[in-house]
């Protein structure tokens, strides 16, 4: 099943944020990353900051979840 356009954009931003700051990412670079048009981006998001408000909390939540798993695993190993 193909990913939704919105998910493609969100995933592309998450990938770019691993190597760049948000202020250094352009909409053009983002849509090239996921193979979409600028119009597709602006259909779903007003700007990069609107997109970031969705992606960054999700990304942080995953990080907290992984950290919690490591903490539990380290207690089990003892």
Secondary structure, 3 states (H helix, E strand, C coil): CCCCHHHHHHHHHHHHCCCCCHHHCCHHHHHHHHCCCHHHHHHHCCCHHHHHHHHHHHHHHHHHHHHHHHHHHHHHHC
